[in-house]
Amino acid sequence: MPNGKKVRLDDIAKECGVTKGLVSRALAGKYNVGDETRNEIMKKAVELGYDFSRLRVKNKPKTSVVLIVSTSVLMKEDFWQPIIKNLYATLNRSSINLEYFVFDADRIDVQKLRELKNNPCIAFIILHVNPDAVVKELKNFGKPIIEVDPKYMHPAGVTQIKFSNYTSMYEVTQRLIDYGHKCLCFYGSDSHSMSFRERREGFAACIDSVKDKKIRGIIINFDNSDLQYSDNELLRSTLEKNKDITAIVCANDIIALNVYKVLDKMGKRVPEDYSIIGFDNVKIGEYARPPLSTFNVPREQIGDEIGHYILRLTQEDKPQYSEFIIRSEFIERSSIRAIGKNNE
């Protein structure tokens, strides 16, 4: 807001054309708000610079949990909101309040972060973006920390809730091999996140397990610091150099859909020339032509699982797990096909 004016719920409501009460419910993560409306309100709040620490629920329960979330995560359209919504609902049923601490990963206010030391919450939940500066400060407070799909690896002392990245990619690579593909490519960026690296490792492990069958695996590892989720020239040159590649396994759906664009410019078709697989099951992938094969991340279930884990923390002296994995289900659509004499 101009002149350093604090952003109020009324300001957000006016910008979005909704009531102040609806804004309050949406920002608090309450479940009686439509997903599209919630996303619009959340984005507008971030854009205007709303101070989420001011968000309070009347008659707040004594027990609370603080959700540590970056502005970039809140701005992501439909991926994280189902997790937050179900987490809120699960905790709310047991009279546990969910509070927000929103930070800008590029300009972390460490002093404001340190003020959380006096918060009477029972645990901190970090959603995906987990910079060292944030995690180190939180560990100093001596309370349980739960990281959901952590972007970066940190030392022991934090519970991690992750997707079945390694196992999923191992299994789908084996499926493509069973479909007759003998030269496969993994396309991703290790430096982008821990999930991307684990997916690449699952692919590589499967290829290694069948090396005696003359199956070849090629890894394209690009720099994603610009968040373009592609390196078109590197992909194109690799495909032109390795004419026997028939399948491309991608670190996520956005990368896979960018592959579609490169192949179209090369005059290649999916799946006739290349089978393509992504990860995350974003909505746009279902409407691509052809629809993208992918792994569904069960966002609602993840929110429930986090909530139930928090409930167990209220009954235990300390966390019992250092890590647990949420299985992602493979959705086979028409972006892949079987090849070879026995698979036509």
C-alpha positions, 0 to 999 in steps of 0.5 A: 500500500502507498505511504507505508499504510498497513493493508487491512482485510477491508483493502483486500475485500475491496480489491477482490470485490468480496466481503471482509468476512469472506477474506478473513475466512479465506486467509485463515484457511477455513474450509467453507470458501471456494478454491478459486475464490481462496486462491484469488484472495490469497494472491491479492493479499500477497500482492498488497503486502498483507501482514499475515501475523495480524490474522487472528481468530476470536476466542483462539484456542490455547493450542496452536500451530504456526504454518511457515510459508513463503510468498512464492508458495502462496502465489502458486495457483492450485497446488498448495491450497488443498493441503492448507485447507485440509490441514486447517479442517483437521486441526480445527476439529480438535480445537487446534488453531492454525496461524500463519507466518509468511516470509519473502525468501529473497528478503527474510526478516530474521528479527520478525522470525525470532519473535516466534520464540515467544509464540506458545504454539506446539509446532512449526510447519514449513511448506516446501520453501525452507531456507537455512536461515528459517530452519536454523532459527526455528530449531533454536526454539526447541519445538517440533518442526515439520517440513512438507515437500522440503526444497532443501535438505537440512541436518537431523532434527526435522520431520520431513513429509515427502512424496514418493519421488524415488519409488514413483520414478523407478516404477514408471521407468520400469513400465516404459521399459516393459512397453518396449522403450530401450533408450529413455531420457530423464529431464530435470534440474537437481539444483531446483529441489530435493524432490527433483533430485530424488526423481532423477535418482529413481530413474537412474536406479531403474536404468542401472538395474536393467543395464544387462538388457542393453537399456540406455538411460540419458539424464538432462540436468539443466539450470533452473535458477531462472524458474523457466522449467526448461532448457530448450536448446539443451533438450533439442541438441540432446534429442538430435544427438541421440536419435534412439531416445523414445521416452522422456521422463520429466521432473514435473508436469510444467517441464513435461509441457515445455517438452511438448512445445519443443517437440512441436517446433521440431516437427515431432509428435507425442506419443508417436515419436516420444512418450512423455511423463510428468509429475504433480498432476496439475490441471493443465496437463489433463487438457494438453493434447495429448493429455499428459501421463503423470503422478497425482500428488494427493494434496487433500490426504497430505493436509489430513496426514499433517493434521493427524501427525500434529494431533499425535504430537499433543500426546507424545513427548517428542516426534516419533518419525524423521520422515514419512512418504506419501504415495503418489498414484500414476495416472496413465493418459495418452502421452505414452505408448508401447513400441516394438513388435510385441507391443504395437 
